[in-house]
Amino acid sequence: MTGTESNRRSVIAIVGPTGVGKTKLGVAIAKVLMTEVVSVDSLQIYSAGGIMTAKVTAEEMNGIKHHLVDYLPADEEPDDFFRLAYATIDDLHRRNCIPVLVGGSTSLTIPLLFDKFKPRYRILVLTLWSAESTLCPRLDDRVDEMIYNGLLSELKDIYKLEKRLLRTEVFSRGIWKAIGYREFHPYLASNGENDILLSDGISQMKENTKLYAKAQISWLKSKLIPLLNDQQIPQHSFEVTTSGRWQADVEKPAIRICTDWILTKPKESICVDRVAITNRQPFVTYETEQHGFQ
C-alpha cells in the first residue's frame, strides 16, 4: 500500500432487511477472519426485548464476540452509539482484527459508513436481499417462533417497564418503538386475557414486520447502494433463496470475496465486477461503466 491508502484500515459491512440472514453471515465471516462483530442495530442495543428485537443469542454467536448489543436501558436513546462504534472499531484494528459490521438499521448505517467513516477506512459492503415470496413466509415463521420462545412473557415485563418509566402511550422512544410492542399493547392492557386481542397482535406484528422489511429493501435500492456507487465503495449483493442454498449461494462466495478483497492492494480507482444473481428479481447491478438498477 502506498500514500494515503496505506493508512486506511479495512472494514466489512453486511446490510440487508430484517430476517434475511445477516447475523448468520456475519458470524461465518468473523470465524474465518478470526475477528469480532460490531452490531449496527438501533433496537438490539437495549437490554430489554431480546426476543422481540431478534437479538443475537449466545448460540447464534457461536463463540464470536458481538459488540454494541444489549447495553442500553429500556428508556434511553442511543445518543452515544457512533462514539462507541468508532471506539470499538479502532480497538479491533489495534488488535489486528478486521471489524465485521452487521445490521440493517436505516438510521445508523449511512451516518456510520459515510459521515466520518470513509476518509479513515477501506470498506467492503455485502448486501443480502430476498424476494418477497421467500422473505415474507420466513418473517411470519419468525414471529411464530418468537411466540413459542416466550415473547408474550417478555412483553409483559416491558409493559411493566412502560408503566414505571415511560408514563405515556406514545411509543416513539426506547425499546417501546420496536415492532411488536405497539401491536400487542391492547392485549397487554387486558392483562393478557383476551384471545381476540392476542390474535390481532400476532397478525399486526407479522404484517408490520413485512412492511418494515420491504421499506428496508426500498432504502437499500434508493439510498444506500446509489451512495456506495457514487463513493466508489465496492459492494456485492446476494439473493437469499432457500436455506438449502445458503452455503453455495451466499456463505461460500461471500467469504471468498472478503478474503480476496483483504489480500488485494487498494487501488486509486476501485472497480467492482458485475454481481451475478438470478434473473427473477435482480436487486442491483454495479459495473464500472454503469451505476444503478435494472
PyMOL commands that set and color helices and strands:
alter all, ss='L'
color gray80, all
select helices_A, chain A and resi 3-7+22-33+58-61+81-94+109-115+132-148+151-166+174-177+181-189+195-230+243-263
alter helices_A, ss='H'
color red, helices_A
select strands_A, chain A and resi 9-15+37-39+66-67+100-102+121-129+235-239+285-286+291-292
alter strands_A, ss='S'
color yellow, strands_A
deselect
rebuild
show_as cartoon
